[in-house]
Amino acid sequence: MVSTGELRDWENGRKLWPVTSSGSLAAEFALGIASPVYDPARWSDPAVQAQRRAEVEKQHREIGEYYASMTAEQEDRINREERERRRAT
């Protein structure tokens, strides 16, 4: 019997929500951390540093492009609303 407030998988009945905790915040946090894509013992290797630098630069570029597109969309919306407001008067 499913109690109110639970979400279960239809096929196997496994409880999906609410997520149960092991009681250890450290354990829950550790499970959510992805392992690094490089060998941590080689962090000072110039090739690893270059790869990481390239990843960070790519991420910064993507974030900049995202905010530029959001700004453009917002400006378009504001301009459209202003044109509509002027037409209505």
N, C-alpha and C positions, 0 to 999 in steps of 0.2 A: 504494500500500500504506500502510495506517495503522499508525503505530508505537504501541506500548503507551504509555498515559498521555496520549493526545490525544483530544480530543472534536471531531468534525467534523460539519458540517451535512450531513444526509442528501441534500438536494437538489442542492447545488452542490459539496460536498466541501471547503468553506472551513473552515479550522481555527478553532474557537471557544475552545478551551482547551488548553493554558495560553496565556494572552494573551502575545503577544510584545511586547517593549519596544523603543522606539526607541533606548534607551541614555541618553536625557536625562531625568532626573527632573523637571526644570523643564517640559519639553514634555509629559510624561505628566500632571503636575499641572495645567497650563494647559488641557488638553483636558477635564479633569474638572470645571472650574469653569463654572457656569451664568452667563450674562450677566445683569446686573441688569435688572429690569423697568422701570427708569426711566432717563432720560438722565443719566449721571454728571456732565455739565457743569451740570445744573440742581439739584444736590444741595441747595443752599441755598434753593431756591424753597420758600416756605411750603406750597404745595400738595403738593409732593413729600415734604416733611418730615411733613406731616399723614398722607399716605398710608402712609408708612413706619411712623409711630407706630401707626396703626391696624392694620397688618400685625403688628407686634410685640405689641401688646396682644391681638390675636386668637390669636397663637401661644401667648402666656402663658396665656390662658384655656383653650385646648385642652390644654396640658400639665397645668394644674391639674385639669381635668376627668378627664384620663387617670389621674393619680395618685390622685384621689379614688375613681374606680371600682376601681382596683387595690386600694386600701386596703379598700374595702367588700367586695370579693371575698375578700380574705385574711381579714378578720374573719369573714365568713360561713363560710368553710372551717374556720377554727379553732373557731368555735362548733359547727359540725356535727360535727367530729371529737371535740370534748369531750362533746357529747351522746351520741354513739355509744360513747365510752369509758365514760361513766357507766352507760349501759344494759347494757353488757357485764359490769359488776361486780355 
